[in-house]
Amino acid sequence: MDKFMEQLLDNAPDAILISDKEGMIRFWNRGAELLFGHTASEAVGQSLDLIIPENLRARHWEGYRRVMASGETKYKTGLLSSPGLRKDGSKISLEFSMVLLRDDAGAMQGCASILRDVTTHWQKEKELREQLTSCEKKLAAAMSYVA
């Protein structure tokens, strides 16, 4: 890998990770260390279960195995959203994109993901939805009082 590509991958503020077709982590950048709390030496060689909340693992692995077997995903473009798990056990809201990785013959080898913490954004959106619901209820109550 040339030095510029290495700098890009290592120093990107977003988490960048690569997993093989069995779901083992093979690359973990500094952004992933900051986001999830695991060092590269702790993460590389571990299962993706390291960052997937336990209640979502069965669904994740069903989809992951299907994509690795077929080489196809409906998530070729756009962002995916999912909860993630930090080293301290706290959950975070993630948005991420993924790229399927193939060898020279076209056989699936794994995938790369670029992830970002959007927890604060999701919390603000939730608060705004709750405020809107509260305002709608107050308006409905006021309208029924007037009628």
Secondary structure, DSSP 8 states (H G I E B T S, - for coil): --HHHHHHHHH-SSEEEEEETTSBEEEE-HHHHHHHS--HHHHTTSBGGGTS-GGGHHHHHHHHHHHHHHS--S-SSS-EEEEEE-TTS-EEEEEEEEEEEE-TTS-EEEEEEEEEE-HHHHHHHHHHHHHHHHHHHHHHHHHHHH-
